[in-house]
């Protein structure tokens, strides 16, 4: 697998169900291999998976899948172990910014419009482009015109570049949209706000079922939260209902994250050493 292939594979693996073995292991790798200088023994990674309730055989299968996806590279350094693929680091750093820094638009912030016309012979690229624009929180004005907060422009360009679709797309910076109805009505058409609300409500309810122990609790917290900062674009107040639950979700996440992060990292260092 070339570095470019590995990068694409890593970025494309966005469908792992939170709470699944694949998702929990990706969360562990994303959180902890960088503080461990990018490498961990196979035994320590399997042990950490065990602390999450993942059986050894299932953990080894999940780790193999992460190798196949290009997130991990097998490397012996006095013991059998795994190194974080350097190609994955920029993706993980972007994820850190999304997960730990809530961004909410104001009514004066700019928008980015992405217009594209991809030939039928490359319809698989068109499918991937729409899928990944949705993943970063873009809304659908029409099948070939998408809208996202202006601060996501660089991510949209990166997606186009990685899919070799830049030649078929034009990006515009726009001020406030002028839909036929109200901004709130437009937002309800361009984004599935009902589904986003349900995700927030589900996340908030899930906090009552976090496992005991700071490591397991923290990994599950991140794993349950990490999708929301992508799919919720942080729309401005004029486009959201007054009782929108986004801020409440982030505040609850931030409080628990601050409480659990340090003890969880101490546990990982103890296991890894």
Phi and psi in degrees as a GROMACS rama.xvg file:
@    title "Ramachandran Plot"
@    xaxis  label "Phi"
@    yaxis  label "Psi"
@TYPE xy
-76.7544  163.243  UNK-2
-56.567  -39.088  UNK-3
-65.8272  -40.8505  UNK-4
-62.7978  -42.3699  UNK-5
-62.9508  -42.8205  UNK-6
-61.386  -44.8044  UNK-7
-63.0213  -42.2734  UNK-8
-62.1605  -44.4965  UNK-9
-61.6566  -48.1056  UNK-10
-69.6573  -26.3794  UNK-11
-80.7136  -13.1401  UNK-12
-86.7866  74.4695  UNK-13
-114.958  8.7202  UNK-14
-107.448  5.8744  UNK-15
-62.6358  129.343  UNK-16
-72.041  125.531  UNK-17
-52.4172  135.076  UNK-18
93.1595  -14.8876  UNK-19
-76.5888  163.092  UNK-20
-56.5193  -46.2538  UNK-21
-60.1974  -44.2196  UNK-22
-68.8332  -43.7474  UNK-23
-64.4379  -40.9574  UNK-24
-66.7792  -39.9014  UNK-25
-61.3024  -38.7648  UNK-26
-65.0206  -43.8732  UNK-27
-60.326  -47.8708  UNK-28
-61.406  -45.4962  UNK-29
-64.6214  -35.2188  UNK-30
-78.0158  -39.5594  UNK-31
-117.34  -19.3128  UNK-32
-69.3016  -31.7049  UNK-33
-66.0255  -46.4734  UNK-34
-63.4737  -21.3742  UNK-35
-94.145  23.65  UNK-36
63.5509  25.3181  UNK-37
85.5263  2.83378  UNK-38
-141.012  145.426  UNK-39
-146.656  146.927  UNK-40
-70.5279  153.711  UNK-41
-60.814  -40.5791  UNK-42
-63.0585  -41.2978  UNK-43
-67.3186  -39.7198  UNK-44
-66.0261  -40.1838  UNK-45
-66.357  -38.2932  UNK-46
-64.1951  -41.3163  UNK-47
-64.5943  -37.5479  UNK-48
-62.386  -39.557  UNK-49
-61.3875  -35.7493  UNK-50
-65.5382  -18.3199  UNK-51
-95.464  4.08211  UNK-52
85.7907  14.8146  UNK-53
-93.0997  119.716  UNK-54
-59.7054  154.091  UNK-55
-56.7595  -49.0368  UNK-56
-61.4836  -40.6682  UNK-57
-67.6493  -37.2779  UNK-58
-64.814  -43.44  UNK-59
-63.8702  -38.3217  UNK-60
-64.5217  -42.7005  UNK-61
-63.9884  -38.9961  UNK-62
-65.4397  -40.0837  UNK-63
-58.7867  -40.1602  UNK-64
-65.215  -39.0834  UNK-65
-64.2274  -33.8354  UNK-66
-65.9409  -43.5862  UNK-67
-63.8789  -34.9216  UNK-68
-77.1257  -11.409  UNK-69
92.6275  4.97375  UNK-70
-76.0763  -37.5409  UNK-71
-114.721  147.037  UNK-72
-120.854  129.197  UNK-73
-66.3022  131.923  UNK-74
-154.287  126.764  UNK-75
-91.8944  128.827  UNK-76
-138.327  69.5457  UNK-77
84.922  -19.2555  UNK-78
-153.933  161.392  UNK-79
-67.9566  130.84  UNK-80
-158.446  -169.701  UNK-81
-136.713  138.852  UNK-82
-108.605  141.63  UNK-83
-66.2285  129.391  UNK-84
-62.4697  121.86  UNK-85
-55.335  -28.2337  UNK-86
-65.0494  -19.8853  UNK-87
-86.9598  -14.8647  UNK-88
-61.8703  -46.9123  UNK-89
-58.4792  -39.2533  UNK-90
-62.4904  -42.8903  UNK-91
-67.6894  -36.6496  UNK-92
-66.3524  -39.0244  UNK-93
-63.204  -39.9116  UNK-94
-62.6537  -39.1963  UNK-95
-57.784  -44.7207  UNK-96
-63.5957  -40.1759  UNK-97
-66.9649  -45.8364  UNK-98
-71.0524  -40.9446  UNK-99
-103.226  -6.32688  UNK-100
-129.315  98.414  UNK-101
-68.4697  130.492  UNK-102
-115.108  121.364  UNK-103
-117.847  128.935  UNK-104
-71.9326  151.584  UNK-105
-101.209  170.443  UNK-106
-68.5869  -13.9111  UNK-107
-98.2139  -5.00482  UNK-108
-73.05  151.286  UNK-109
-77.6225  162.416  UNK-110
-115.923  159.567  UNK-111
-117.691  126.176  UNK-112
-105.093  135.44  UNK-113
-119.014  110.865  UNK-114
-108.046  133.966  UNK-115
-145.944  152.897  UNK-116
-139.136  99.7637  UNK-117
-104.626  128.809  UNK-118
-61.4136  154.399  UNK-119
-60.8161  -29.0617  UNK-120
-65.5535  -17.6299  UNK-121
-117.825  37.5414  UNK-122
-63.4857  -26.4969  UNK-123
-65.2163  -35.6474  UNK-124
-65.405  -42.0984  UNK-125
-59.8789  -41.9876  UNK-126
-62.4315  -46.1324  UNK-127
-65.1268  -38.6734  UNK-128
-62.5285  -47.4487  UNK-129
-63.532  -40.3203  UNK-130
-61.9275  -43.9488  UNK-131
-80.2007  -29.2093  UNK-132
-64.5449  -41.3112  UNK-133
-62.1627  -37.5917  UNK-134
-63.0848  -33.719  UNK-135
-87.3748  4.0695  UNK-136
97.4363  14.9369  UNK-137
-74.678  149.621  UNK-138
-103.97  159.906  UNK-139
-104.149  103.686  UNK-140
-76.2653  -43.686  UNK-141
-152.348  167.992  UNK-142
-54.5109  -28.5943  UNK-143
-113.372  13.6155  UNK-144
-137.341  114.81  UNK-145
-117.159  153.974  UNK-146
-130.089  139.125  UNK-147
-147.947  162.008  UNK-148
-55.1326  145.28  UNK-149
-58.0199  -30.1461  UNK-150
-71.6055  -6.31912  UNK-151
-98.1599  6.59868  UNK-152
-56.2644  -46.1195  UNK-153
-61.8547  -36.7779  UNK-154
-66.88  -38.6909  UNK-155
-63.7606  -42.4684  UNK-156
-63.2819  -41.3438  UNK-157
-62.4349  -41.6565  UNK-158
-59.979  -46.6679  UNK-159
-60.3104  -42.6457  UNK-160
-65.1583  -43.501  UNK-161
-67.0437  -28.6692  UNK-162
-91.8419  2.47148  UNK-163
54.7143  40.7101  UNK-164
-113.806  6.92353  UNK-165
-61.1972  -32.6275  UNK-166
-65.5753  -20.7723  UNK-167
-100.799  3.64895  UNK-168
-125.461  150.986  UNK-169
-128.66  132.501  UNK-170
-108.668  140.532  UNK-171
-125.937  141.862  UNK-172
-95.8696  129.354  UNK-173
-129.782  153.958  UNK-174
-87.898  -154.745  UNK-175
-58.4098  128.699  UNK-176
-61.3426  152.594  UNK-177
-122.643  72.8944  UNK-178
-73.7924  170.359  UNK-179
-65.2171  -37.6865  UNK-180
-99.7844  -152.49  UNK-181
-80.7338  160.689  UNK-182
-57.0165  -37.4889  UNK-183
-65.46  -38.8769  UNK-184
-66.2019  -38.958  UNK-185
-64.83  -43.5483  UNK-186
-59.9238  -39.5344  UNK-187
-66.1782  -24.687  UNK-188
-84.4364  -36.8855  UNK-189
-84.8838  -27.9698  UNK-190
-124.122  152.496  UNK-191
-87.2108  80.4991  UNK-192
-66.8577  -31.6694  UNK-193
-63.4624  -42.0515  UNK-194
-67.4677  -39.6841  UNK-195
-63.6395  -41.818  UNK-196
-60.8044  -43.5455  UNK-197
-61.5532  -37.246  UNK-198
-64.9471  -41.2607  UNK-199
-63.6284  -46.0793  UNK-200
-61.638  -41.6956  UNK-201
-64.7693  -41.8753  UNK-202
-61.6663  -46.5031  UNK-203
-61.7807  -40.0811  UNK-204
-67.1244  -32.5172  UNK-205
-69.3779  -17.6635  UNK-206
-66.6378  -20.9715  UNK-207
-77.5031  -9.12149  UNK-208
-117.662  19.5786  UNK-209
-63.3459  143.148  UNK-210
-68.8714  164.584  UNK-211
-78.3823  159.165  UNK-212
89.0752  132.264  UNK-213
-63.4588  -36.1375  UNK-214
-66.1969  -54.1586  UNK-215
-62.5401  -40.3017  UNK-216
-63.6047  -42.7111  UNK-217
-68.9346  -44.2747  UNK-218
-61.5147  -43.1793  UNK-219
-66.8198  -36.5522  UNK-220
-59.575  -50.7879  UNK-221
-63.0644  -42.3287  UNK-222
-63.061  -37.5896  UNK-223
-77.6079  -27.889  UNK-224
-88.1535  -32.3247  UNK-225
-61.6671  -22.9165  UNK-226
-75.5156  -36.3547  UNK-227
-60.6124  -42.9335  UNK-228
-64.6141  -14.9106  UNK-229
-88.018  -50.77  UNK-230
-75.3198  -25.5089  UNK-231
-94.3877  112.301  UNK-232
-77.7159  -5.48334  UNK-233
74.0079  54.3455  UNK-234
-65.7058  155.729  UNK-235
-69.2185  159.751  UNK-236
-55.4275  -35.9313  UNK-237
-65.8418  -15.7591  UNK-238
-104.326  2.70943  UNK-239
-123.782  152.32  UNK-240
-62.3909  153.627  UNK-241
-61.9671  -28.601  UNK-242
-98.231  28.2969  UNK-243
-61.1801  132.24  UNK-244
-87.7022  6.70357  UNK-245
-60.5429  -48.1029  UNK-246
-64.2615  -39.6463  UNK-247
-62.5026  -40.256  UNK-248
-62.7773  -47.232  UNK-249
-65.58  -40.8848  UNK-250
-62.1224  -40.4676  UNK-251
-66.1364  -42.1041  UNK-252
-61.9486  -47.0303  UNK-253
-62.8985  -39.3419  UNK-254
-63.0959  -48.2795  UNK-255
-69.6903  -37.1017  UNK-256
-61.5714  -44.7011  UNK-257
-62.7039  -33.471  UNK-258
-75.2539  -35.7885  UNK-259
-100.742  -24.0812  UNK-260
-58.6156  -48.839  UNK-261
-62.4378  -53.7785  UNK-262
-59.6896  -34.5258  UNK-263
-66.0636  -43.0822  UNK-264
-64.9006  -38.6207  UNK-265
-60.5274  -39.4852  UNK-266
-63.7388  -43.7672  UNK-267
-62.8499  -43.6439  UNK-268
-62.1654  -39.1383  UNK-269
-64.2729  -42.9007  UNK-270
-68.5147  -42.0929  UNK-271
-69.1527  -24.9103  UNK-272
